[in-house]
Amino acid sequence: MADVEPKSVVLVHALRTSSTMWRGQRELLESRGHHVHTPDLPGHGARMGERFTVAGAVETIHDAVTRADEESDGGAFLVGLSLGGYLATHYAGLEPRRIRGMLLASCGTQPYRVALEAWRLAAKVIARFPDRGRALNDFAVRLAVRDPELAQDVLRGGIALDVMDDVLREFATLDVRGSLARIDAPVWFVNGQWDHFRIEERRALRAARNGRLVRVVGANHLVNLSRPGVFNRVLLTALEQS
């Protein structure tokens, strides 16, 4: 049965994956009567041949938010996980937006330059593998997401193996807590218990004007897939209260 007030939701995917990782959430939200937009970021999914830039990602999110805003009163509800969460934060903090609320998952730590450079070096080594690291990536996905069907959701849209250097270089320009401090909309931070990206979650929470922190017990970085039932309940609650 549809909700009394259908809302519009934009779901922004994680690094190297695509919009297909949101299949479960898309189906759930649409079954409740909501409008759902799941754009592919530059260099990912259907846009695999493009170069990734933060500016291009901001434009992609803005286009999706604009379309969502046209479908329901009160603006879009913006959701991002990992890469998508960092970019959603950056987008929302650039200037006032028509956003009714945000759910930011697995993106609680500032991307520091030293860590980014170390990750870039590791990524360059992995890119020299005969398969450019595809087997390693798929193994990591299936290890993190034990449900084979949900793991396939991550892999179905293709794996963007060529975006790593661009993403990690561009991320050095982001100021997560500065962006959070400029966002008026309520923000839900949702992190898995075993996610290394939640190290600074309390600092992110303090930076937000109107924030709430939910830690999902037993979940890892891919919190929407490792504990989908809990994540979906939090998502529906946040959307209902927005």
DOBATI-126499 format. One record per residue: residue in one letter; x, y, z of N, C-alpha, C in turn; residue number from 1. Coordinates in steps of 0.2 Angstrom, whole numbers. Example, Ala and Ser with C-alpha at 12.3 -4.5 7.8 and 13.67 -1.06 7.14 Angstrom:
residues 2
(a, (66, -28, 39), (62, -22, 39), (66, -16, 39), 1);
(s, (64, -11, 35), (68, -5, 36), (64, 0, 39), 2);
end
This chain:
residues 242
(m, (4, -6, 0), (0, 0, 0), (4, 6, 0), 1);
(a, (3, 11, -4), (7, 17, -5), (6, 21, 2), 2);
(d, (11, 25, 3), (11, 30, 9), (6, 35, 7), 3);
(v, (3, 39, 12), (-1, 45, 11), (3, 50, 7), 4);
(e, (9, 51, 9), (13, 56, 6), (19, 53, 2), 5);
(p, (18, 51, -4), (24, 49, -8), (30, 54, -8), 6);
(k, (36, 52, -7), (41, 56, -7), (46, 54, -12), 7);
(s, (51, 58, -14), (56, 57, -19), (63, 55, -15), 8);
(v, (66, 50, -17), (72, 48, -14), (78, 47, -20), 9);
(v, (84, 50, -18), (90, 49, -23), (95, 45, -19), 10);
(l, (97, 39, -22), (102, 35, -19), (108, 35, -23), 11);
(v, (114, 37, -20), (120, 38, -23), (125, 32, -21), 12);
(h, (127, 28, -26), (131, 22, -24), (138, 23, -22), 13);
(a, (141, 18, -20), (148, 17, -18), (153, 17, -23), 14);
(l, (160, 17, -21), (165, 17, -26), (166, 11, -29), 15);
(r, (167, 11, -36), (168, 5, -41), (161, 2, -42), 16);
(t, (156, 2, -38), (150, -1, -40), (145, 4, -44), 17);
(s, (139, 3, -44), (134, 7, -48), (128, 7, -45), 18);
(s, (123, 9, -48), (116, 10, -46), (113, 3, -44), 19);
(t, (115, -2, -47), (112, -9, -46), (113, -11, -38), 20);
(m, (118, -8, -35), (119, -10, -28), (113, -8, -23), 21);
(w, (108, -4, -26), (102, -1, -22), (96, -5, -24), 22);
(r, (97, -11, -28), (90, -14, -30), (86, -15, -24), 23);
(g, (88, -18, -18), (84, -20, -13), (80, -14, -10), 24);
(q, (84, -8, -9), (81, -2, -7), (76, 1, -12), 25);
(r, (78, 1, -18), (73, 4, -23), (67, 0, -23), 26);
(e, (67, -7, -23), (61, -11, -23), (57, -9, -17), 27);
(l, (60, -9, -11), (56, -7, -5), (53, -1, -5), 28);
(l, (56, 5, -7), (54, 11, -7), (48, 12, -12), 29);
(e, (49, 9, -18), (44, 9, -23), (38, 6, -21), 30);
(s, (38, 0, -17), (33, -4, -15), (29, 1, -10), 31);
(r, (32, 6, -7), (28, 10, -2), (26, 16, -6), 32);
(g, (26, 17, -12), (24, 22, -16), (28, 28, -17), 33);
(h, (35, 27, -15), (40, 33, -16), (43, 33, -23), 34);
(h, (45, 39, -25), (49, 39, -31), (56, 38, -30), 35);
(v, (60, 34, -34), (67, 33, -32), (71, 34, -38), 36);
(h, (77, 38, -37), (81, 39, -42), (88, 36, -40), 37);
(t, (91, 32, -45), (98, 29, -43), (103, 31, -49), 38);
(p, (105, 37, -49), (110, 39, -54), (117, 35, -54), 39);
(d, (120, 34, -60), (127, 31, -60), (131, 37, -60), 40);
(l, (136, 37, -56), (141, 43, -55), (146, 42, -61), 41);
(p, (149, 48, -63), (154, 47, -69), (159, 42, -68), 42);
(g, (161, 38, -73), (165, 33, -73), (163, 26, -70), 43);
(h, (156, 26, -68), (153, 20, -65), (147, 17, -69), 44);
(g, (146, 11, -68), (140, 8, -71), (139, 10, -79), 45);
(a, (133, 12, -81), (132, 14, -88), (137, 20, -90), 46);
(r, (141, 23, -86), (145, 28, -88), (152, 26, -87), 47);
(m, (154, 20, -88), (160, 17, -86), (166, 20, -90), 48);
(g, (164, 23, -96), (170, 26, -101), (171, 33, -99), 49);
(e, (168, 36, -94), (169, 43, -93), (174, 44, -87), 50);
(r, (178, 49, -87), (182, 51, -82), (178, 53, -76), 51);
(f, (180, 51, -70), (177, 54, -64), (180, 60, -62), 52);
(t, (176, 65, -60), (178, 71, -57), (172, 73, -52), 53);
(v, (174, 76, -46), (170, 79, -41), (164, 83, -44), 54);
(a, (167, 88, -49), (162, 92, -52), (157, 89, -56), 55);
(g, (159, 83, -60), (154, 79, -63), (149, 76, -59), 56);
(a, (152, 73, -53), (148, 70, -49), (142, 74, -45), 57);
(v, (145, 80, -44), (140, 85, -41), (134, 87, -46), 58);
(e, (136, 88, -52), (131, 89, -58), (126, 83, -58), 59);
(t, (129, 77, -58), (125, 71, -58), (120, 71, -52), 60);
(i, (122, 72, -46), (118, 72, -40), (113, 78, -41), 61);
(h, (115, 84, -43), (110, 89, -44), (105, 88, -49), 62);
(d, (106, 85, -54), (101, 83, -59), (96, 78, -56), 63);
(a, (98, 73, -52), (94, 68, -49), (90, 72, -44), 64);
(v, (93, 76, -40), (89, 80, -35), (84, 84, -38), 65);
(t, (85, 87, -43), (81, 92, -47), (75, 88, -49), 66);
(r, (76, 82, -53), (70, 78, -55), (66, 75, -49), 67);
(a, (69, 74, -44), (66, 71, -38), (61, 77, -35), 68);
(d, (64, 83, -35), (60, 88, -32), (54, 90, -36), 69);
(e, (54, 89, -42), (48, 90, -46), (43, 85, -45), 70);
(e, (44, 79, -42), (39, 74, -41), (36, 74, -35), 71);
(s, (38, 78, -30), (35, 78, -23), (36, 85, -20), 72);
(d, (32, 87, -15), (33, 93, -11), (38, 92, -6), 73);
(g, (42, 97, -5), (47, 97, 1), (54, 95, -1), 74);
(g, (55, 94, -7), (62, 92, -9), (64, 85, -9), 75);
(a, (69, 83, -11), (72, 76, -11), (75, 74, -5), 76);
(f, (74, 67, -3), (78, 64, 2), (84, 61, -1), 77);
(l, (90, 63, 1), (96, 61, -2), (100, 56, 2), 78);
(v, (101, 50, -1), (105, 45, 2), (111, 43, -1), 79);
(g, (117, 42, 3), (123, 41, -1), (127, 36, 4), 80);
(l, (131, 31, 1), (135, 26, 4), (142, 27, 2), 81);
(s, (146, 28, 7), (154, 28, 5), (155, 34, 0), 82);
(l, (158, 32, -5), (159, 37, -10), (152, 42, -11), 83);
(g, (147, 38, -12), (140, 42, -13), (139, 47, -7), 84);
(g, (140, 44, -1), (139, 48, 5), (144, 54, 5), 85);
(y, (150, 53, 4), (155, 59, 4), (152, 64, -2), 86);
(l, (151, 62, -8), (149, 67, -13), (142, 70, -11), 87);
(a, (137, 66, -8), (131, 69, -6), (132, 75, -1), 88);
(t, (137, 74, 4), (138, 79, 9), (141, 85, 5), 89);
(h, (146, 84, 1), (149, 89, -3), (144, 93, -7), 90);
(y, (140, 90, -10), (135, 93, -14), (130, 97, -10), 91);
(a, (128, 94, -5), (123, 98, 0), (126, 104, 3), 92);
(g, (132, 104, 4), (136, 109, 8), (138, 115, 4), 93);
(l, (138, 114, -3), (140, 119, -7), (136, 126, -7), 94);
(e, (129, 125, -7), (124, 130, -7), (118, 127, -4), 95);
(p, (113, 132, -2), (107, 129, 0), (103, 125, -6), 96);
(r, (101, 119, -3), (98, 114, -8), (90, 113, -6), 97);
(r, (86, 110, -11), (80, 108, -9), (80, 101, -7), 98);
(i, (82, 100, -1), (83, 93, 2), (79, 93, 8), 99);
(r, (75, 88, 9), (71, 87, 15), (75, 83, 20), 100);
(g, (80, 79, 19), (84, 76, 24), (89, 72, 20), 101);
(m, (94, 69, 24), (99, 65, 21), (100, 59, 26), 102);
(l, (102, 54, 22), (105, 48, 26), (112, 46, 23), 103);
(l, (117, 47, 27), (124, 46, 25), (127, 40, 28), 104);
(a, (129, 35, 24), (131, 29, 27), (138, 28, 25), 105);
(s, (142, 25, 30), (149, 23, 29), (153, 28, 26), 106);
(c, (153, 34, 29), (157, 40, 26), (158, 45, 32), 107);
(g, (160, 42, 38), (160, 46, 44), (167, 49, 45), 108);
(t, (172, 47, 41), (179, 50, 42), (181, 54, 37), 109);
(q, (184, 60, 39), (187, 65, 34), (193, 61, 30), 110);
(p, (192, 62, 23), (197, 59, 19), (204, 63, 19), 111);
(y, (208, 60, 23), (215, 64, 24), (220, 62, 18), 112);
(r, (224, 67, 16), (228, 67, 11), (233, 61, 11), 113);
(v, (236, 60, 17), (241, 55, 18), (237, 48, 17), 114);
(a, (231, 47, 20), (228, 41, 19), (226, 40, 11), 115);
(l, (224, 45, 8), (222, 45, 1), (228, 43, -3), 116);
(e, (234, 46, -2), (240, 44, -6), (242, 37, -5), 117);
(a, (242, 35, 1), (243, 28, 2), (239, 23, -1), 118);
(w, (232, 25, -1), (227, 21, -5), (229, 21, -13), 119);
(r, (230, 27, -15), (232, 28, -22), (238, 23, -24), 120);
(l, (243, 23, -20), (249, 19, -21), (247, 11, -22), 121);
(a, (243, 9, -17), (240, 2, -17), (236, 1, -23), 122);
(a, (232, 6, -25), (227, 5, -31), (232, 4, -37), 123);
(k, (237, 8, -38), (241, 7, -44), (245, 1, -44), 124);
(v, (247, -2, -38), (250, -9, -38), (244, -14, -41), 125);
(i, (238, -14, -38), (233, -18, -40), (231, -18, -47), 126);
(a, (232, -12, -50), (230, -11, -57), (235, -14, -61), 127);
(r, (240, -16, -59), (245, -20, -63), (244, -27, -63), 128);
(f, (239, -30, -59), (237, -37, -60), (235, -38, -67), 129);
(p, (235, -45, -69), (233, -46, -76), (225, -44, -77), 130);
(d, (221, -45, -71), (214, -43, -72), (213, -37, -69), 131);
(r, (218, -33, -68), (217, -26, -65), (214, -26, -58), 132);
(g, (214, -32, -55), (211, -32, -48), (204, -34, -48), 133);
(r, (201, -36, -53), (194, -38, -53), (193, -44, -49), 134);
(a, (197, -49, -49), (196, -55, -45), (196, -53, -37), 135);
(l, (201, -49, -35), (202, -47, -29), (195, -43, -26), 136);
(n, (193, -39, -31), (187, -35, -29), (181, -39, -28), 137);
(d, (180, -44, -32), (174, -48, -32), (175, -53, -26), 138);
(f, (181, -55, -24), (181, -59, -18), (180, -55, -12), 139);
(a, (182, -48, -12), (180, -44, -6), (173, -43, -5), 140);
(v, (170, -42, -11), (162, -41, -11), (159, -47, -8), 141);
(r, (160, -53, -10), (157, -59, -8), (159, -60, -1), 142);
(l, (164, -58, 1), (166, -59, 8), (162, -54, 13), 143);
(a, (161, -48, 11), (157, -43, 14), (150, -44, 14), 144);
(v, (147, -47, 8), (140, -48, 7), (139, -55, 6), 145);
(r, (137, -58, 12), (136, -66, 12), (130, -68, 8), 146);
(d, (125, -64, 7), (119, -66, 3), (122, -66, -5), 147);
(p, (122, -72, -8), (124, -72, -15), (120, -67, -20), 148);
(e, (114, -66, -18), (109, -62, -23), (111, -55, -22), 149);
(l, (112, -53, -15), (114, -46, -14), (121, -44, -16), 150);
(a, (126, -49, -16), (132, -48, -18), (132, -47, -26), 151);
(q, (128, -51, -29), (127, -50, -36), (124, -43, -38), 152);
(d, (120, -40, -34), (118, -33, -35), (124, -28, -35), 153);
(v, (129, -30, -31), (135, -25, -32), (138, -26, -38), 154);
(l, (139, -32, -41), (143, -34, -47), (139, -33, -53), 155);
(r, (133, -33, -53), (129, -33, -59), (130, -27, -64), 156);
(g, (131, -21, -61), (132, -15, -65), (139, -14, -68), 157);
(g, (143, -19, -66), (150, -18, -68), (154, -15, -63), 158);
(i, (161, -17, -63), (165, -14, -58), (170, -9, -61), 159);
(a, (170, -3, -58), (174, 3, -61), (181, 3, -59), 160);
(l, (185, -2, -62), (192, -2, -60), (196, 3, -62), 161);
(d, (194, 8, -66), (199, 13, -69), (198, 20, -65), 162);
(v, (193, 20, -60), (192, 27, -57), (196, 28, -51), 163);
(m, (199, 23, -49), (202, 24, -42), (207, 30, -42), 164);
(d, (211, 31, -46), (216, 36, -46), (213, 43, -46), 165);
(d, (208, 44, -51), (204, 50, -51), (200, 52, -45), 166);
(v, (197, 46, -42), (193, 47, -36), (197, 49, -30), 167);
(l, (203, 46, -29), (207, 47, -23), (211, 54, -24), 168);
(r, (213, 56, -30), (216, 62, -31), (211, 68, -29), 169);
(e, (205, 67, -32), (200, 73, -31), (197, 73, -24), 170);
(f, (197, 68, -21), (194, 68, -14), (199, 72, -9), 171);
(a, (205, 73, -11), (209, 77, -6), (206, 84, -6), 172);
(t, (202, 86, -10), (199, 93, -10), (193, 94, -5), 173);
(l, (190, 88, -3), (184, 88, 1), (185, 90, 8), 174);
(d, (181, 94, 11), (180, 95, 18), (174, 93, 21), 175);
(v, (174, 87, 23), (167, 84, 25), (164, 88, 31), 176);
(r, (168, 89, 36), (165, 92, 42), (163, 99, 40), 177);
(g, (166, 103, 36), (164, 109, 34), (158, 109, 30), 178);
(s, (157, 104, 26), (151, 104, 22), (145, 102, 27), 179);
(l, (146, 98, 31), (141, 96, 36), (138, 102, 40), 180);
(a, (143, 106, 42), (141, 112, 46), (137, 117, 42), 181);
(r, (137, 116, 35), (133, 121, 31), (126, 118, 29), 182);
(i, (124, 112, 31), (118, 109, 29), (113, 110, 34), 183);
(d, (107, 112, 32), (101, 114, 36), (97, 108, 37), 184);
(a, (97, 103, 32), (92, 97, 33), (94, 93, 38), 185);
(p, (90, 89, 41), (92, 84, 46), (96, 78, 42), 186);
(v, (101, 76, 46), (106, 71, 43), (106, 65, 48), 187);
(w, (105, 59, 45), (106, 53, 48), (112, 50, 46), 188);
(f, (117, 48, 51), (123, 45, 50), (122, 37, 51), 189);
(v, (123, 33, 47), (122, 26, 48), (128, 22, 46), 190);
(n, (131, 19, 51), (137, 16, 50), (137, 8, 53), 191);
(g, (141, 4, 49), (141, -3, 52), (146, -3, 58), 192);
(q, (145, -8, 62), (149, -9, 68), (156, -10, 66), 193);
(w, (157, -14, 61), (164, -16, 59), (167, -12, 53), 194);
(d, (164, -6, 52), (166, -2, 47), (172, 3, 49), 195);
(h, (178, 2, 46), (184, 7, 48), (182, 14, 46), 196);
(f, (177, 15, 42), (176, 22, 40), (172, 26, 45), 197);
(r, (170, 23, 51), (166, 26, 56), (171, 29, 62), 198);
(i, (177, 29, 61), (182, 31, 66), (180, 38, 69), 199);
(e, (179, 42, 64), (177, 49, 66), (170, 51, 66), 200);
(e, (166, 46, 67), (158, 47, 66), (156, 52, 71), 201);
(r, (159, 52, 77), (157, 57, 82), (158, 64, 81), 202);
(r, (164, 65, 77), (166, 72, 75), (161, 74, 69), 203);
(a, (159, 69, 65), (155, 71, 60), (148, 73, 63), 204);
(l, (146, 69, 68), (139, 71, 71), (139, 77, 74), 205);
(r, (145, 79, 78), (145, 86, 81), (145, 91, 76), 206);
(a, (148, 90, 70), (148, 95, 65), (142, 97, 62), 207);
(a, (137, 92, 62), (131, 93, 58), (126, 97, 63), 208);
(r, (122, 101, 60), (118, 106, 63), (112, 102, 66), 209);
(n, (110, 96, 63), (104, 92, 65), (105, 85, 63), 210);
(g, (109, 82, 67), (112, 75, 66), (109, 70, 70), 211);
(r, (109, 64, 68), (108, 58, 72), (112, 52, 70), 212);
(l, (115, 48, 75), (119, 43, 73), (116, 36, 75), 213);
(v, (116, 32, 70), (114, 25, 71), (120, 20, 69), 214);
(r, (122, 16, 74), (127, 11, 72), (123, 4, 72), 215);
(v, (125, 1, 66), (121, -6, 65), (126, -11, 67), 216);
(v, (124, -15, 72), (127, -20, 75), (128, -26, 70), 217);
(g, (135, -28, 69), (136, -34, 65), (137, -32, 58), 218);
(a, (136, -26, 56), (137, -23, 49), (144, -21, 47), 219);
(n, (146, -22, 41), (152, -19, 39), (151, -13, 35), 220);
(h, (156, -12, 30), (156, -5, 26), (150, -5, 22), 221);
(l, (148, -11, 19), (142, -11, 14), (136, -12, 19), 222);
(v, (134, -7, 23), (129, -8, 28), (122, -10, 25), 223);
(n, (121, -7, 19), (114, -8, 16), (113, -16, 14), 224);
(l, (119, -19, 13), (119, -26, 10), (121, -31, 15), 225);
(s, (125, -29, 20), (127, -34, 25), (122, -35, 31), 226);
(r, (118, -29, 32), (112, -30, 37), (106, -26, 34), 227);
(p, (104, -29, 28), (99, -25, 24), (92, -24, 28), 228);
(g, (90, -28, 32), (84, -27, 36), (84, -21, 41), 229);
(v, (90, -21, 44), (91, -15, 49), (91, -9, 45), 230);
(f, (96, -9, 40), (97, -3, 36), (90, 0, 33), 231);
(n, (86, -5, 31), (80, -3, 28), (75, 0, 33), 232);
(r, (75, -3, 39), (71, 0, 44), (73, 7, 46), 233);
(v, (79, 8, 46), (82, 15, 48), (80, 20, 42), 234);
(l, (81, 18, 36), (79, 22, 30), (72, 24, 30), 235);
(l, (68, 19, 31), (60, 21, 31), (59, 26, 37), 236);
(t, (62, 25, 43), (61, 29, 48), (63, 36, 47), 237);
(a, (69, 37, 44), (72, 43, 42), (68, 47, 37), 238);
(l, (65, 43, 32), (61, 46, 27), (54, 48, 30), 239);
(e, (51, 44, 34), (45, 46, 37), (46, 52, 42), 240);
(q, (51, 53, 45), (52, 59, 49), (55, 65, 46), 241);
(s, (56, 64, 39), (59, 70, 36), (53, 75, 33), 242);
end
